[in-house]
Amino acid sequence: MAETSLEERMAKIEGAFSQIDQRLGRVEAELVTLRTELRREISSVREELKEEITAARDEVRSLYRMTLSVLIPMWVTIIGAIIGIALTR
């Protein structure tokens, strides 16, 4: 009788281990899928950020050049006016 209950117990344990193995296999597959999706999403976000940063840089450069194109002639005009005033005295 003790042997039968031991055999039954072992069978239950083997069944439980089999279920645990199947469940862990599914969890592992889900983790692999999740990791793949995360890597894809991170790459997508990085590409979008690169594009946005490039667009922002281009806009800043454009504004910088426009500002210089206004400021430099203004400075030259002011310095010319100062020199003209200084030479007429």
C-alpha positions in Angstrom: 0.0 0.0 0.0 2.8 2.4 0.8 4.4 1.7 -2.6 1.2 2.6 -4.4 0.8 5.8 -2.6 4.4 6.6 -3.3 3.9 5.8 -7.0 0.8 8.0 -7.0 2.7 10.8 -5.4 5.5 10.5 -7.9 3.0 10.5 -10.7 1.4 13.7 -9.4 4.8 15.3 -8.9 5.8 14.4 -12.5 2.5 15.8 -13.8 3.0 19.0 -11.8 6.6 19.3 -13.2 5.3 18.7 -16.7 2.7 21.5 -16.3 5.4 23.8 -14.8 7.7 23.1 -17.7 4.9 23.9 -20.2 4.0 27.1 -18.4 7.6 28.2 -18.2 8.0 27.5 -21.9 5.1 29.8 -22.6 6.4 32.5 -20.3 9.8 32.2 -22.0 8.2 32.5 -25.5 6.2 35.6 -24.3 9.4 37.2 -22.9 11.2 36.7 -26.2 8.2 38.2 -28.1 8.0 41.1 -25.7 11.8 41.7 -26.0 11.5 41.7 -29.8 8.6 44.2 -29.7 10.4 46.4 -27.2 13.5 46.5 -29.4 11.4 47.4 -32.4 9.6 50.1 -30.6 12.8 51.6 -29.1 14.3 51.6 -32.6 11.3 53.4 -34.0 11.3 56.0 -31.2 15.1 56.6 -31.8 14.5 57.1 -35.5 11.7 59.5 -34.8 13.8 61.4 -32.3 16.7 61.6 -34.8 14.4 63.0 -37.4 12.9 65.6 -35.0 16.4 66.6 -33.8 17.6 67.0 -37.3 14.5 69.2 -38.1 15.1 71.3 -35.0 18.8 71.8 -35.9 17.9 72.9 -39.4 15.3 75.3 -38.0 17.8 76.7 -35.5 20.4 77.1 -38.2 17.9 78.9 -40.4 16.9 81.3 -37.7 20.6 81.9 -36.8 21.5 82.8 -40.4 18.5 85.0 -40.7 19.4 86.8 -37.4 23.0 87.3 -38.6 21.8 88.5 -42.0 19.9 91.3 -40.1 22.4 92.1 -37.4 25.6 92.3 -39.4 24.3 95.0 -41.9 22.9 96.8 -38.9 26.2 96.8 -37.1 28.0 97.9 -40.2 25.5 100.8 -40.6 25.9 101.9 -37.0 29.7 101.7 -37.2 29.7 103.6 -40.5 27.4 106.3 -38.9 29.7 106.6 -35.9 32.8 106.9 -38.2 31.0 109.4 -40.4 30.0 111.5 -37.4 33.6 111.3 -36.0 35.1 112.4 -39.4 32.8 115.4 -39.8 33.9 117.0 -36.5 
